[in-house]
Amino acid sequence: MAPFAFTWWQIVRLGLVQTALGAVIVLMTSTINRVMVVELALPAVVPGGLVALHYAVQILRPRWGYGSDVHGRRTPWIVGGMAALALGGFGAAVATALAEPHQTAGLLLAILSFLTVGMGAGAAGTSLLVLLATGVEDRRRGAAATVVWVMMIAGFAVTAPLAGHFLDPFSGARLVAVSGTVSAVAFVVAALAVRGVEPARPPGDTRDAVAKTPFRAVLARVWAEPASRRFTVFIFVAMLAYSAQELILEPFAGLVFAMTPGGTTKLAGLQHGGVLAGMLLVAGLTMGIGGPVLGSLKVWTALGCVGSTVALLAIAGGGLVGPDFPLRAAVFALGLANGVFAVAAIGSMMGLAGAGGEAERGTRMGVWGAAQGVAFGAGGFLGTVAVDAARLVLPPVHAYAGVFAAEAGLFLVATILALRIAHVPAPRRAPRSDPTPFAPSLSTR
């Protein structure tokens, strides 16, 4: 039982933070990435390395989670993280414009900006998930995870075309103006969305004990627990497999199935549609419709990993079959399984975060967030490296088949780990002296 329960309106408001976060991130990974490679004629490794920095700094998530545990409230960490994210996003645009006349100075500012973006996203994202984990009932966790994830995707989908419209005709000044506007709007939206949602800290909160415990001691205690450590390994392996196909699926479709750029883009859209369908499926069935078996997040986490294994093996074999293979159906199935796995794993993460009590939620979520961020960054990079290495000795069809099969093997390992995850219910807390139910409010408490 959560010490308080969010209404659906409050969950949507917290999802707006993810929308704002996604709006800034998409400019970093798509627009600024493209400008550096095309307009500035920089090697692709430059923006690739900068994005890797953004993921690498996620290793600090446990420290930010611990900070919110000690502070006793998550809202300041969410707002502060969004401020850093917005500043870093604007700084990256300034750095890109500066790199044209002064390349060294621009790249140095870009490094600082991408690090700031990574720190801001990590601090805000970790505390947001902890707040959701604290205030979302067990049966709503799958649906809440779906709402938050879909709203983040909405941030991508809305910002990219709007920013693209105002960037033409392109200039460095326009890039700075558009990025600055997006960053400012994102921060204001996030700050207003989270305002007043988190209830006041109750007297005698157990975080007082954590404030006297050093970070390393808390981190060691979390890592020493078999359930927490096992879940961390599961998140890392599963996200490594999940992200490894991210950058190689479209080139595979173009090289092996001779699909046009437009065709591979539509294929990616089909995969994303499958992801959304998988998320909605889990959200519906875990709300009570699926009963004790099909309503279990653990079951859906394992089924999503199994489905991803089968779909990747089918895609690997499809290249060997040739043009008659139904690639679109296999890619949709992969997206469906990925969506099932992702939202069920996030829901499970929210449930397990309270296993050690309220005082350690942030540190636990930070450990799992760090595993997810590092694995996601490493997976995309290693997938491309593996394909390039395999193509040195094998034809493209066999090279891609081997890499997809290896990813399927990782998902199979993740399935075994998922089946060993035991849900530990959060400790029950004594009822608050004030029996008045918590209601949404935009006023400051």
C-alpha positions in Angstrom: 0.0 0.0 0.0 1.3 3.5 -0.9 1.3 6.1 1.9 -0.9 8.2 -0.4 -2.5 7.5 -3.7 -2.3 9.7 -6.8 -5.4 10.3 -8.9 -5.2 9.7 -12.7 -5.1 13.5 -13.1 -2.0 13.7 -10.9 -0.3 10.8 -12.8 -1.0 12.7 -16.1 0.5 15.8 -14.6 3.7 13.9 -13.6 3.7 12.5 -17.1 4.0 16.1 -18.4 7.4 16.2 -16.8 8.4 13.3 -19.1 6.9 15.1 -22.1 9.0 18.2 -21.3 12.1 16.0 -20.8 11.5 14.3 -24.1 11.1 17.7 -25.9 14.6 18.8 -24.9 16.2 15.4 -25.5 14.9 15.0 -29.0 16.6 18.2 -30.1 19.9 16.9 -28.7 19.7 13.4 -30.4 18.2 14.4 -33.7 18.4 18.0 -34.7 21.7 19.0 -33.2 23.1 15.6 -34.2 22.1 16.3 -37.9 23.4 19.9 -37.9 26.8 18.8 -36.6 27.2 16.1 -39.3 25.6 17.9 -42.3 25.8 21.7 -41.9 29.1 21.6 -39.9 30.6 18.6 -41.7 31.9 17.1 -38.5 32.6 13.4 -38.3 29.6 11.4 -37.0 31.7 10.2 -34.1 31.5 13.7 -32.6 27.7 13.9 -31.9 27.9 10.1 -31.2 30.5 10.7 -28.5 28.5 13.6 -27.1 25.3 11.5 -26.8 27.5 8.7 -25.2 28.6 11.3 -22.6 24.9 12.0 -21.8 24.4 8.3 -21.1 27.7 7.8 -19.3 26.8 10.4 -16.7 23.7 8.3 -15.8 26.1 6.3 -13.6 25.6 9.1 -11.0 21.8 8.4 -10.7 22.2 6.5 -7.3 23.8 9.6 -5.8 21.0 11.8 -7.0 18.4 9.4 -5.7 20.2 9.3 -2.3 20.1 13.1 -2.3 16.3 13.1 -2.7 16.0 10.5 0.1 18.0 12.7 2.5 16.2 15.8 1.5 12.8 14.2 2.1 11.1 15.6 -1.0 11.3 14.7 -4.6 9.9 17.8 -6.2 13.0 20.1 -5.7 15.1 17.4 -7.4 12.7 17.2 -10.3 12.5 20.9 -10.8 16.3 21.3 -10.3 17.0 18.5 -12.8 14.7 20.1 -15.4 16.5 23.4 -14.9 19.8 21.8 -15.6 18.4 19.9 -18.5 16.9 23.1 -20.1 20.2 25.0 -19.5 22.2 22.1 -21.1 19.9 21.9 -24.1 20.2 25.6 -24.7 23.9 25.4 -24.2 24.2 22.6 -26.7 22.5 24.8 -29.4 24.8 27.7 -28.6 27.8 25.4 -28.8 26.7 24.1 -32.2 26.3 27.6 -33.5 29.6 28.6 -32.0 31.4 25.6 -33.5 31.1 27.1 -37.0 33.4 30.1 -36.5 35.3 28.7 -33.4 35.2 24.9 -33.6 37.4 24.2 -30.5 35.4 26.6 -28.2 32.1 25.2 -29.6 33.1 21.6 -29.0 34.3 22.3 -25.4 30.9 24.0 -24.7 29.1 21.1 -26.3 30.9 18.6 -24.0 29.9 20.7 -20.9 26.3 21.1 -22.2 25.8 17.4 -22.9 27.1 16.5 -19.5 24.7 19.0 -18.0 21.8 17.5 -20.0 22.7 14.0 -18.7 22.9 15.1 -15.1 19.6 17.0 -15.4 17.8 14.2 -17.1 19.1 11.7 -14.5 18.2 13.8 -11.5 14.7 14.7 -12.7 13.9 11.3 -14.2 15.1 9.3 -11.1 13.1 11.5 -8.6 10.0 11.4 -10.9 10.0 7.6 -11.0 10.5 7.5 -7.2 7.5 9.9 -6.7 5.4 7.8 -8.9 6.5 4.6 -7.1 5.5 6.1 -3.8 2.0 7.3 -4.8 0.8 4.8 -7.4 -1.2 1.7 -6.2 0.0 -1.7 -7.2 -2.8 -2.4 -9.7 -2.2 0.9 -11.4 1.6 0.6 -11.9 1.5 -0.9 -15.3 -1.0 1.7 -16.6 0.9 4.5 -14.9 4.1 3.4 -16.5 2.3 3.4 -19.9 1.0 6.9 -19.4 4.4 8.3 -18.5 6.2 6.5 -21.3 3.6 7.5 -24.0 3.7 11.1 -22.8 7.5 11.1 -23.2 7.1 9.8 -26.7 4.6 12.6 -27.3 7.3 15.1 -26.4 9.4 13.6 -29.1 6.6 13.5 -31.6 5.4 17.1 -31.1 8.7 18.9 -30.7 10.6 17.4 -33.7 8.2 18.6 -36.5 7.5 22.0 -34.8 11.2 22.7 -34.3 11.9 21.6 -37.9 9.3 24.0 -39.2 10.8 27.0 -37.4 14.4 26.1 -38.2 13.9 26.7 -42.0 15.7 28.6 -43.5 18.5 27.3 -41.2 21.0 29.4 -39.4 22.9 29.2 -36.1 20.8 32.0 -34.7 17.6 30.2 -35.5 18.9 27.0 -33.9 19.7 29.0 -30.7 16.3 30.7 -30.7 14.3 27.5 -31.3 16.3 25.5 -28.7 16.0 28.3 -26.2 12.3 28.5 -26.7 11.8 24.7 -26.4 14.0 24.6 -23.3 12.2 27.5 -21.6 8.7 26.1 -22.3 9.7 22.6 -21.2 11.0 23.9 -17.9 7.9 26.0 -17.2 5.6 23.1 -18.1 7.4 20.7 -15.9 7.6 23.1 -13.0 3.8 23.9 -13.2 2.9 20.2 -13.7 4.7 19.0 -10.5 3.8 21.9 -8.3 1.6 20.9 -5.3 1.4 17.2 -6.4 3.8 15.8 -3.7 2.2 15.9 -0.2 4.0 17.4 2.7 6.6 15.2 4.5 5.0 13.5 7.4 6.5 13.9 10.9 8.9 11.2 12.0 9.7 10.2 8.4 12.4 7.4 8.2 14.5 9.6 6.0 15.9 11.1 9.2 17.9 7.9 9.7 19.2 8.0 6.2 20.4 11.6 6.6 22.9 10.2 9.2 24.0 7.3 7.0 26.8 8.0 4.4 25.9 7.5 0.8 28.4 4.6 0.3 26.8 2.7 3.2 23.3 3.1 1.8 24.5 2.1 -1.6 26.4 -0.9 -0.3 23.2 -2.0 1.7 21.1 -1.8 -1.5 23.6 -3.7 -3.6 24.1 -6.4 -0.9 20.4 -7.4 -1.1 20.1 -10.4 -3.5 16.7 -9.2 -4.9 18.0 -5.7 -5.6 21.2 -6.9 -7.2 19.4 -9.5 -9.3 17.0 -6.8 -10.6 19.9 -4.5 -11.5 21.6 -7.3 -13.5 18.2 -8.0 -15.2 17.7 -4.3 -16.2 21.3 -4.1 -17.6 21.0 -7.3 -19.7 17.5 -6.6 -20.9 18.2 -2.9 -21.9 21.5 -4.0 -23.6 19.5 -6.3 -25.8 16.7 -3.8 -26.2 18.9 -1.0 -27.4 21.4 -3.1 -29.5 19.0 -3.3 -32.4 18.1 0.4 -32.3 20.7 1.6 -34.8 21.0 -1.5 -37.0 17.4 -2.5 -37.9 16.9 0.1 -40.6 20.3 -0.4 -42.3 19.6 -4.2 -42.2 16.3 -3.6 -44.0 18.0 -1.4 -46.6 21.0 -3.7 -47.3 19.3 -7.1 -47.1 15.8 -6.3 -48.2 16.6 -3.4 -50.6 14.1 -1.1 -48.9 14.2 2.6 -49.7 14.9 5.2 -47.0 11.2 6.0 -46.9 10.4 2.3 -46.6 12.8 1.8 -43.6 11.4 4.9 -41.9 7.9 3.4 -42.2 9.3 0.2 -40.9 10.6 2.1 -37.8 7.1 3.7 -37.4 5.5 0.2 -37.5 7.9 -1.0 -34.8 7.0 2.0 -32.6 3.3 1.3 -33.2 3.9 -2.2 -31.9 5.7 -0.8 -28.8 2.6 1.4 -28.1 0.2 -1.6 -28.6 2.3 -3.7 -26.2 2.2 -1.0 -23.6 -1.5 -0.6 -23.8 -2.0 -4.3 -23.6 -0.1 -4.6 -20.4 -1.8 -1.5 -19.0 -5.2 -2.9 -19.6 -4.6 -6.4 -18.3 -2.7 -5.4 -15.1 -5.6 -3.1 -14.1 -7.5 -6.1 -12.9 -8.9 -7.5 -16.1 -6.2 -10.2 -16.4 -6.7 -11.8 -13.0 -3.8 -13.0 -10.8 -1.8 -14.5 -13.7 -2.3 -12.2 -16.7 -2.4 -9.3 -14.2 1.1 -10.0 -13.0 3.8 -7.6 -14.1 6.4 -10.3 -13.5 4.6 -12.6 -16.0 4.5 -9.8 -18.6 8.1 -8.9 -18.1 9.1 -12.5 -18.8 6.7 -12.8 -21.7 8.0 -9.6 -23.3 11.6 -10.9 -23.1 10.5 -14.3 -24.6 8.6 -12.5 -27.4 11.6 -10.3 -28.1 13.8 -13.4 -28.3 11.5 -15.1 -30.8 11.0 -12.0 -32.9 14.8 -11.3 -33.2 15.5 -14.9 -34.2 12.8 -14.6 -36.8 14.3 -11.4 -38.2 17.8 -13.1 -38.2 16.4 -16.0 -40.1 14.3 -13.8 -42.4 17.4 -12.3 -44.0 18.5 -15.8 -45.0 15.0 -16.6 -46.4 15.0 -13.6 -48.7 12.5 -11.1 -50.1 9.5 -13.4 -49.4 10.0 -13.2 -45.7 7.3 -11.1 -43.9 9.7 -8.6 -42.4 7.0 -6.0 -41.5 5.1 -8.6 -39.4 8.3 -9.6 -37.6 9.3 -6.0 -36.9 5.8 -5.3 -35.5 6.0 -8.4 -33.3 9.4 -7.2 -32.0 7.9 -3.8 -31.2 4.9 -5.4 -29.5 7.2 -7.6 -27.3 9.5 -4.7 -26.5 6.6 -2.6 -25.4 5.3 -5.4 -23.2 8.7 -5.9 -21.6 9.4 -2.2 -21.1 6.3 -1.1 -19.4 6.1 -4.3 -17.2 9.7 -3.8 -16.2 9.1 -0.2 -15.2 6.0 -1.2 -13.3 8.0 -3.8 -11.5 10.7 -1.3 -10.8 8.2 1.0 -9.2 7.0 -1.8 -6.9 10.4 -3.0 -5.9 11.7 0.5 -5.1 9.9 0.5 -1.8 11.3 -2.9 -0.6 13.7 -1.2 1.8 11.2 1.4 3.0 10.7 5.0 2.0 14.1 6.1 3.1 15.9 4.2 0.3 13.5 4.5 -2.6 15.7 7.1 -4.4 18.9 5.2 -4.0 17.3 2.0 -5.3 15.7 3.7 -8.3 19.0 5.4 -9.0 20.9 2.1 -9.1 18.4 0.7 -11.6 18.3 3.9 -13.6 22.0 3.9 -13.8 22.0 0.3 -15.1 19.3 1.2 -17.7 21.1 4.4 -18.9 24.5 2.8 -19.2 23.2 -0.3 -20.9 21.1 1.8 -23.3 24.1 3.9 -24.3 26.4 0.8 -24.6 23.9 -1.3 -26.5 23.4 1.1 -29.4 27.2 1.5 -29.7 28.0 -2.2 -29.4 25.3 -3.2 -31.9 26.9 -1.1 -34.6 30.4 -2.2 -33.7 29.4 -5.9 -33.8 27.8 -5.5 -37.3 30.9 -3.7 -38.6 33.2 -6.3 -37.2 31.1 -9.2 -38.5 30.9 -7.7 -42.0 34.7 -7.8 -42.2 34.5 -11.6 -42.5 30.9 -12.3 -43.5 28.4 -11.2 -46.1 25.9 -8.5 -44.8 23.0 -11.0 -44.5 25.0 -13.4 -42.3 26.6 -10.5 -40.3 23.3 -9.0 -39.4 21.8 -12.5 -38.7 24.6 -13.2 -36.2 24.1 -9.9 -34.3 20.4 -10.3 -34.1 20.8 -13.9 -32.9 23.3 -12.6 -30.2 20.7 -10.0 -29.1 18.1 -12.8 -28.9 20.5 -14.7 -26.7 20.7 -11.7 -24.3 16.9 -11.5 -24.2 16.8 -15.2 -23.3 19.2 -14.6 -20.4 16.9 -11.7 -19.4 13.9 -14.0 -19.4 15.6 -16.3 -17.0 16.5 -13.4 -14.7 13.0 -12.0 -14.9 11.5 -15.3 -13.7 13.7 -15.1 -10.6 12.6 -11.6 -9.7 10.4 -11.8 -6.6 8.0 -8.9 -5.9 8.7 -7.5 -2.4 5.7 -5.5 -1.2 6.5 -2.1 0.2 6.3 -2.0 4.0 3.0 -0.8 5.3 3.1 2.5 7.0 1.0 3.7 9.9 -2.0 5.9 8.8 -1.5 9.6 9.0 -3.2 11.5 11.7 -4.9 13.6 9.1 -7.5 11.4 7.5 -8.4 13.9 4.8 -7.7 12.2 1.4 -5.0 13.9 -0.7 -6.5 15.9 -3.5 -4.7 17.5 -6.5 -3.9 21.1 -6.1 -1.9 23.7 -8.0 -1.2 25.7 -4.8 2.1 25.5 -2.9 1.8 23.4 0.2 
